[in-house]
Amino acid sequence: MHFLPEQTEYTVIPPPFMEAAPEPIDLTDDTMKLHKHRVLEQMKLQELDVLLIYADREHGTNFGYLTGFEPRFEEAVLILHRDGSAWLMLGNESLRMADYSRIPVKALHVPYFSLPNQPMDPGMSVSEALEAASVREGMRAGIAGWKMFTAPGLDNRKIYEVPYYITDALIRKVGGSKAVINATGLFIDPANGVRTTVGANEIAHYEYGASQASSCVMKMLDEIREGARETDLAEYLAVQGQPVSVQTICAAGERFTNAVVAPRPKKLCRGERFTTTMGLRGGLTSRCGYVVKTEQELPEPAFDYLERVVKPYYAAAAAWYAAIGVGVTGGQMYRTVEQAAPPEKYGWTLNPGHLTAGEEWMSSPIFRDSEIRLRSGMMLQMDIIFSIPGCGGANAEDGIVLANEQLRQELMRDYPKVYSRMQKRREYMMNILNIPLKPEVLPMAGSEGYLRPFLLNREKGMRIKDQF
């Protein structure tokens, strides 16, 4: 289904249903056992004898998929053999975490992973740790960090983003580079990566972060007023000590002054643009608009912001939500957005949607001519970014999960409150915003589909006209 800008309207609408998950839900032992089983099955399919999974503070989700934790400030490597035996290479201050790993592991002290100038002795070098973990010459090894490469014309499985001193030690240990591949795709390849689909327990686990981020952003938007400071508004963009998945944004007017990306004690002025983003594990919510109450208060270069930016954006976003579903290809999703909002006119260049989980952007099945079919259990962000000279952007980014009948039944049985919140969000989107959704589309965020372009007017928002 496609929508045209003239099929959207800016009108008085009730606010969205904003109940967030009240507390985190842990991953169960059964979920963690399934994670390990999936990885071992893929290792067999890819004929890998051993898999090294690297992690640091920013890039730990593949590592955490098996261990249950991610490094706080050190580096770490999980060594997994095809028979299921596992070792953890850990620095000084992470060494004790081996006792808490969600899969059985043997700890190897590698102080090279510790912070600068910490004691380096006693302990093992990377090469010695690989030897202790039974990594031998002649093995076929995979090394996974956080990024797979997809550049045309290159041998992408021979490009490594894991630090050289680790990759080099592994190549030397197994007898040469021919025996080592970049295996990050085993986890995040949108076609068959083990992390690209989730079960009911994982949906409940991630719905906490997605719904809380959405709730925080909506609370903050309700506090926007002329003269408010970015730093004061940003106080709303934190919850229960949870770690963020991206840099928090709360920015008025011109961004990046003095190269600063974090909120500043800058006061909001009427008529200027405003952008905010908050991401937690499970989802991100982003909004932008103008600090005005009416169209007449817009600055001269953006006098037609509503018609030129907001309505086309909302038509494209609504088309995205209406089109997405199990069995739809990534190429079909790309064409849906391309037809609703041609990129040459609206300036978007990135994938109009991507997979998400513990990290904000895992990978994306949505790209031109993609034949990857969306599957039940995929968590995806609606992420369309316009760039139009002279105007601020429009943004209503939130995430959904696709769940077939069986997965919905499991959610209803095991997590009825989660399922109930999702159904209320669906009802708002379909009955108030007039955005049609397939049965398998479950909104992770309360603000899903809600866009308030004039931030000082809390009564009005965008929707699809009733007759459509």
C-alpha positions as CSV (number, residue, x, y, z in Angstrom):
1,M,0.0,0.0,0.0
2,H,1.2,3.5,-0.9
3,F,0.3,6.8,0.5
4,L,0.6,10.2,-1.1
5,P,1.5,13.4,0.9
6,E,-2.0,14.7,0.3
7,Q,-3.4,11.6,2.0
8,T,-1.8,12.7,5.3
9,E,-3.1,15.5,7.6
10,Y,-1.9,17.5,10.5
11,T,-4.8,17.6,12.9
12,V,-6.0,17.2,16.5
13,I,-5.4,13.6,17.7
14,P,-5.2,12.0,21.1
15,P,-1.7,11.2,22.4
16,P,-0.5,7.6,22.0
17,F,-0.7,4.8,24.6
18,M,2.5,5.2,26.5
19,E,2.7,2.4,29.0
20,A,6.3,1.1,29.2
21,A,7.6,-2.2,30.5
22,P,8.1,-1.5,34.2
23,E,11.2,-3.6,34.8
24,P,13.8,-5.6,32.8
25,I,13.1,-9.2,31.9
26,D,16.2,-11.5,31.9
27,L,17.0,-14.0,29.2
28,T,16.2,-17.6,30.4
29,D,18.5,-20.6,30.5
30,D,16.5,-22.2,27.7
31,T,17.1,-19.1,25.5
32,M,20.8,-19.1,26.2
33,K,21.1,-22.8,25.4
34,L,19.3,-22.2,22.1
35,H,21.8,-19.4,21.3
36,K,24.7,-21.8,21.7
37,H,23.0,-24.5,19.7
38,R,22.3,-22.1,16.9
39,V,25.9,-21.0,16.8
40,L,27.3,-24.6,16.8
41,E,24.9,-25.5,14.0
42,Q,26.2,-22.7,11.9
43,M,29.8,-23.6,12.7
44,K,29.1,-27.0,11.3
45,L,27.5,-25.6,8.2
46,Q,30.4,-23.3,7.6
47,E,32.9,-26.1,8.4
48,L,34.5,-24.1,11.2
49,D,36.6,-26.0,13.8
50,V,36.9,-23.0,16.1
51,L,35.3,-19.5,16.4
52,L,36.8,-16.5,18.1
53,I,34.3,-13.9,19.2
54,Y,35.8,-10.5,20.1
55,A,34.2,-7.9,22.3
56,D,34.9,-4.4,23.7
57,R,32.7,-1.8,25.4
58,E,31.1,-0.7,22.1
59,H,31.1,-4.0,20.3
60,G,30.0,-6.8,22.6
61,T,26.6,-8.0,21.4
62,N,27.8,-11.1,19.5
63,F,29.9,-12.1,22.5
64,G,27.1,-11.4,24.9
65,Y,24.7,-13.6,22.8
66,L,26.6,-16.6,24.3
67,T,28.1,-15.3,27.6
68,G,25.2,-13.2,28.7
69,F,27.5,-10.2,29.6
70,E,29.6,-7.7,27.7
71,P,32.9,-6.1,28.8
72,R,32.5,-2.9,30.6
73,F,35.8,-1.3,29.7
74,E,38.2,-4.0,28.7
75,E,38.5,-6.3,25.7
76,A,37.6,-10.0,25.7
77,V,37.5,-13.0,23.4
78,L,35.3,-16.1,23.6
79,I,36.9,-19.2,22.0
80,L,34.2,-21.7,21.0
81,H,35.1,-25.1,19.5
82,R,32.7,-27.1,17.3
83,D,32.3,-29.7,20.1
84,G,30.9,-27.0,22.4
85,S,33.9,-26.5,24.6
86,A,34.7,-22.9,25.4
87,W,37.3,-20.6,26.8
88,L,37.2,-16.9,27.8
89,M,40.2,-14.7,27.3
90,L,39.7,-11.9,29.9
91,G,41.7,-8.9,31.3
92,N,42.5,-8.1,34.9
93,E,39.1,-6.7,35.9
94,S,36.9,-8.9,33.8
95,L,38.5,-12.2,34.9
96,R,35.9,-12.9,37.6
97,M,33.1,-12.6,35.0
98,A,34.0,-16.1,33.8
99,D,32.1,-17.4,36.9
100,Y,28.9,-15.7,35.7
101,S,29.0,-16.8,32.0
102,R,25.7,-18.2,30.8
103,I,27.6,-21.1,29.1
104,P,30.3,-23.2,30.7
105,V,33.8,-21.7,30.1
106,K,37.3,-22.0,31.3
107,A,39.0,-18.6,32.1
108,L,42.3,-17.5,30.6
109,H,44.0,-14.4,32.0
110,V,45.2,-12.2,29.2
111,P,46.3,-8.9,30.7
112,Y,46.9,-7.5,27.1
113,F,43.1,-6.9,27.3
114,S,43.4,-4.7,30.4
115,L,43.7,-0.9,30.7
116,P,46.9,0.9,29.9
117,N,49.7,0.6,32.6
118,Q,47.8,-2.1,34.6
119,P,50.0,-5.0,35.6
120,M,50.8,-7.3,32.7
121,D,52.3,-10.1,34.7
122,P,51.4,-12.9,35.5
123,G,49.2,-13.8,32.6
124,M,49.3,-15.1,29.1
125,S,49.9,-13.5,25.7
126,V,47.2,-13.9,23.1
127,S,49.2,-16.7,21.4
128,E,49.7,-18.6,24.7
129,A,46.0,-18.3,25.5
130,L,45.1,-19.7,22.1
131,E,47.5,-22.6,22.7
132,A,45.8,-23.2,26.1
133,A,42.4,-23.2,24.5
134,S,43.4,-26.0,22.1
135,V,43.6,-23.9,19.0
136,R,45.9,-25.8,16.7
137,E,47.6,-25.6,13.3
138,G,45.4,-27.0,10.6
139,M,42.1,-25.8,12.1
140,R,39.6,-23.8,10.1
141,A,38.9,-20.8,12.2
142,G,36.3,-18.0,12.1
143,I,36.8,-14.6,13.8
144,A,33.8,-12.5,14.7
145,G,33.8,-9.0,15.9
146,W,30.8,-6.7,15.2
147,K,30.9,-6.0,11.4
148,M,30.7,-8.0,8.3
149,F,31.7,-6.4,5.0
150,T,29.6,-6.3,1.9
151,A,31.7,-4.3,-0.6
152,P,31.3,-5.4,-4.2
153,G,34.4,-6.9,-5.8
154,L,36.3,-7.7,-2.6
155,D,36.8,-10.9,-0.7
156,N,34.9,-9.6,2.3
157,R,35.5,-12.7,4.4
158,K,39.2,-11.8,4.4
159,I,38.7,-8.3,5.8
160,Y,38.9,-8.2,9.6
161,E,37.7,-5.5,12.0
162,V,39.1,-7.3,15.1
163,P,42.4,-5.8,16.4
164,Y,45.5,-6.9,14.5
165,Y,47.3,-8.3,17.5
166,I,44.4,-10.8,18.0
167,T,43.8,-11.6,14.3
168,D,47.6,-12.0,13.6
169,A,48.0,-14.4,16.6
170,L,45.1,-16.5,15.4
171,I,46.4,-16.6,11.8
172,R,49.9,-17.7,13.0
173,K,48.4,-20.3,15.3
174,V,46.3,-22.1,12.7
175,G,49.0,-22.0,10.0
176,G,48.1,-19.1,7.7
177,S,45.4,-16.7,6.5
178,K,43.8,-19.3,4.2
179,A,42.4,-21.0,7.3
180,V,40.8,-17.9,8.8
181,I,37.6,-16.0,7.7
182,N,35.6,-13.1,9.0
183,A,32.7,-15.0,10.5
184,T,30.7,-12.1,11.9
185,G,28.0,-12.9,9.4
186,L,27.3,-16.1,11.3
187,F,25.7,-13.8,13.8
188,I,24.3,-10.8,11.9
189,D,23.9,-11.7,8.2
190,P,20.3,-10.6,7.5
191,A,19.8,-13.7,5.4
192,N,20.7,-16.4,7.9
193,G,22.5,-14.9,10.9
194,V,21.6,-16.6,14.2
195,R,20.9,-13.3,15.9
196,T,18.5,-11.9,13.3
197,T,15.4,-13.6,14.7
198,V,14.3,-13.8,18.3
199,G,11.8,-15.8,20.4
200,A,9.2,-14.8,22.9
201,N,11.6,-14.4,25.8
202,E,13.9,-12.2,23.8
203,I,11.0,-10.0,22.6
204,A,10.0,-9.5,26.2
205,H,13.6,-8.8,27.1
206,Y,14.0,-6.2,24.4
207,E,10.5,-4.6,24.7
208,Y,11.6,-3.2,28.0
209,G,14.3,-1.1,26.4
210,A,12.3,-0.1,23.4
211,S,9.3,1.0,25.4
212,Q,11.3,2.8,28.0
213,A,13.3,4.8,25.4
214,S,10.0,5.7,23.7
215,S,8.5,6.8,27.0
216,C,11.5,8.9,27.9
217,V,11.4,10.7,24.6
218,M,7.7,11.4,24.8
219,K,8.0,12.8,28.4
220,M,10.8,15.0,27.3
221,L,8.9,16.3,24.3
222,D,6.0,17.3,26.6
223,E,8.5,19.5,28.5
224,I,9.8,21.4,25.5
225,R,9.2,25.2,25.9
226,E,11.0,28.3,24.8
227,G,13.9,29.0,27.1
228,A,14.4,25.4,28.3
229,R,18.0,24.2,28.2
230,E,19.1,21.1,26.3
231,T,20.8,19.7,29.4
232,D,17.6,20.1,31.5
233,L,15.5,18.4,28.8
234,A,18.1,15.6,28.5
235,E,17.5,14.7,32.2
236,Y,14.4,12.9,30.9
237,L,16.5,10.7,28.6
238,A,17.7,8.2,31.1
239,V,16.0,5.4,32.9
240,Q,16.7,3.0,35.8
241,G,20.5,3.1,35.2
242,Q,20.2,1.2,31.8
243,P,23.0,1.6,29.3
244,V,22.3,3.5,26.1
245,S,22.9,2.0,22.7
246,V,23.7,5.3,20.9
247,Q,24.8,8.8,21.8
248,T,21.8,10.5,23.4
249,I,20.8,13.5,21.3
250,C,18.9,16.6,22.6
251,A,19.9,19.4,20.3
252,A,18.4,22.7,19.4
253,G,19.3,24.9,16.4
254,E,22.6,24.3,14.8
255,R,24.1,21.0,15.9
256,F,27.8,20.1,16.5
257,T,29.0,23.6,17.5
258,N,32.6,23.2,18.6
259,A,32.2,19.5,17.6
260,V,30.1,18.8,20.6
261,V,27.5,16.1,20.1
262,A,26.2,15.8,23.7
263,P,23.5,18.0,25.1
264,R,24.7,21.5,26.1
265,P,23.3,24.2,28.4
266,K,21.9,25.9,25.3
267,K,18.4,27.5,25.6
268,L,15.7,26.7,23.0
269,C,14.6,29.6,20.9
270,R,11.2,29.8,19.2
271,G,11.4,29.1,15.5
272,E,14.5,26.8,15.6
273,R,14.7,23.2,14.8
274,F,15.1,20.5,17.5
275,T,16.3,16.9,17.4
276,T,16.2,14.2,20.0
277,T,17.2,10.5,20.1
278,M,17.4,7.9,22.8
279,G,18.3,4.3,22.3
280,L,18.3,1.4,24.8
281,R,18.9,-2.3,24.3
282,G,15.9,-3.3,22.1
283,G,15.1,-0.1,20.3
284,L,15.6,3.5,19.6
285,T,13.2,6.4,19.4
286,S,14.0,9.6,17.5
287,R,12.0,12.7,16.8
288,C,12.7,16.1,15.3
289,G,10.7,19.2,14.5
290,Y,10.5,22.9,15.1
291,V,10.1,24.8,18.3
292,V,6.9,26.5,17.2
293,K,3.2,26.2,17.8
294,T,1.9,27.1,14.4
295,E,3.1,27.1,10.8
296,Q,3.3,30.9,10.8
297,E,6.1,30.8,13.3
298,L,8.5,28.8,11.1
299,P,11.6,30.6,9.9
300,E,11.5,31.9,6.3
301,P,13.6,29.2,4.7
302,A,11.3,26.5,6.1
303,F,7.9,28.3,5.6
304,D,6.6,25.2,3.7
305,Y,8.1,22.6,6.1
306,L,4.8,20.9,6.6
307,E,4.0,20.4,2.9
308,R,7.6,20.0,1.7
309,V,9.0,17.7,4.4
310,V,6.5,16.4,7.0
311,K,3.7,15.2,4.8
312,P,5.9,13.3,2.3
313,Y,7.9,11.8,5.2
314,Y,4.8,10.7,7.0
315,A,3.4,9.2,3.8
316,A,6.6,7.2,3.4
317,A,6.7,6.1,7.1
318,A,3.0,5.0,6.9
319,A,3.7,3.0,3.7
320,W,6.7,1.3,5.4
321,Y,4.5,0.2,8.3
322,A,1.7,-1.0,6.0
323,A,4.0,-2.9,3.8
324,I,6.2,-4.7,6.3
325,G,5.4,-8.3,7.1
326,V,6.6,-11.9,7.1
327,G,7.7,-13.1,3.6
328,V,8.1,-9.5,2.2
329,T,11.6,-9.1,0.6
330,G,14.0,-6.4,1.6
331,G,13.9,-5.2,-2.0
332,Q,10.1,-4.8,-1.8
333,M,10.4,-2.7,1.3
334,Y,13.1,-0.5,-0.4
335,R,10.8,0.0,-3.4
336,T,7.9,0.9,-1.2
337,V,9.8,3.8,0.3
338,E,11.4,4.7,-3.0
339,Q,8.0,5.1,-4.6
340,A,6.5,6.9,-1.7
341,A,9.5,9.3,-1.4
342,P,12.0,9.2,-4.3
343,P,15.5,9.6,-2.9
344,E,16.6,12.0,-5.6
345,K,13.9,14.4,-4.3
346,Y,14.0,13.8,-0.6
347,G,17.7,13.1,-0.1
348,W,17.8,9.8,1.8
349,T,20.7,7.6,1.1
350,L,20.9,4.9,3.8
351,N,18.8,1.8,4.2
352,P,15.2,2.8,5.0
353,G,15.0,0.3,7.9
354,H,17.3,-2.2,9.6
355,L,17.6,-5.0,12.1
356,T,18.1,-4.1,15.8
357,A,18.7,-5.9,19.1
358,G,21.2,-5.1,21.8
359,E,22.9,-2.8,19.4
360,E,21.0,0.0,17.6
361,W,21.9,-1.2,14.0
362,M,22.8,-4.9,13.6
363,S,22.5,-5.2,9.8
364,S,19.8,-4.7,7.2
365,P,17.9,-6.9,4.8
366,I,16.4,-3.7,3.3
367,F,18.4,-2.5,0.4
368,R,18.0,-2.1,-3.4
369,D,17.1,-5.4,-5.1
370,S,17.4,-7.4,-1.9
371,E,15.9,-10.8,-2.2
372,I,16.1,-11.5,1.6
373,R,12.7,-12.4,2.9
374,L,11.7,-11.0,6.3
375,R,11.0,-13.7,8.8
376,S,9.1,-14.1,12.0
377,G,11.2,-13.0,15.0
378,M,12.9,-10.2,13.2
379,M,13.2,-6.9,15.1
380,L,13.3,-3.9,12.7
381,Q,13.6,-0.1,13.0
382,M,11.6,2.2,10.7
383,D,14.5,4.5,9.8
384,I,13.8,6.9,6.9
385,I,16.0,10.0,7.0
386,F,15.2,12.9,4.7
387,S,17.7,15.6,3.8
388,I,16.1,18.7,2.2
389,P,18.1,21.9,1.8
390,G,16.7,24.8,3.9
391,C,14.5,22.7,6.1
392,G,14.9,20.7,9.3
393,G,14.1,17.0,9.1
394,A,11.1,15.0,10.1
395,N,11.7,11.8,12.1
396,A,9.4,9.2,13.8
397,E,11.8,6.3,14.2
398,D,10.7,3.4,16.4
399,G,10.9,-0.4,16.2
400,I,8.6,-3.3,15.5
401,V,9.0,-7.1,15.7
402,L,7.5,-9.6,13.3
403,A,5.7,-12.5,15.0
404,N,3.8,-15.2,13.2
405,E,0.7,-16.9,14.8
406,Q,2.8,-19.4,16.7
407,L,5.1,-16.7,18.1
408,R,2.2,-14.5,19.0
409,Q,0.6,-17.4,20.9
410,E,3.8,-17.9,22.8
411,L,3.9,-14.2,23.7
412,M,0.3,-14.3,24.9
413,R,1.0,-17.4,27.0
414,D,4.3,-16.5,28.5
415,Y,4.3,-12.7,28.6
416,P,0.6,-11.6,28.5
417,K,1.4,-8.0,29.7
418,V,3.9,-7.5,27.0
419,Y,1.5,-8.8,24.4
420,S,-1.3,-6.6,25.8
421,R,0.8,-3.5,25.5
422,M,1.7,-4.3,21.9
423,Q,-1.9,-4.8,21.0
424,K,-2.9,-1.4,22.5
425,R,-0.1,0.1,20.4
426,R,-1.5,-1.6,17.3
427,E,-5.0,-0.3,18.0
428,Y,-3.7,3.2,18.3
429,M,-1.8,3.0,15.0
430,M,-4.7,1.5,13.1
431,N,-7.7,3.3,14.7
432,I,-6.3,6.7,15.5
433,L,-3.4,7.2,13.0
434,N,-5.2,5.1,10.3
435,I,-2.0,3.1,9.5
436,P,-3.0,-0.4,8.4
437,L,-0.8,-3.2,10.0
438,K,-0.5,-6.8,9.1
439,P,-1.3,-9.2,12.0
440,E,2.3,-10.1,12.5
441,V,3.5,-6.5,13.1
442,L,3.9,-5.9,16.8
443,P,5.0,-2.3,17.9
444,M,7.8,-2.3,20.4
445,A,7.3,1.4,21.3
446,G,4.4,3.4,22.5
447,S,5.2,6.3,20.3
448,E,5.1,4.2,17.1
449,G,3.8,6.2,14.2
450,Y,3.2,9.3,16.2
451,L,4.8,12.5,14.8
452,R,4.4,16.0,16.3
453,P,6.2,18.3,13.9
454,F,5.4,21.6,15.7
455,L,6.7,20.8,19.1
456,L,4.9,23.5,21.1
457,N,1.5,22.2,20.0
458,R,0.8,19.1,22.0
459,E,-2.7,18.6,20.7
460,K,-1.9,18.1,17.0
461,G,0.0,15.4,15.2
462,M,0.2,13.6,11.9
463,R,-2.1,10.8,10.7
464,I,-3.5,9.3,7.5
465,K,-6.8,10.8,6.5
466,D,-9.9,8.8,7.4
467,Q,-11.0,8.1,3.9
468,F,-7.8,6.3,3.2
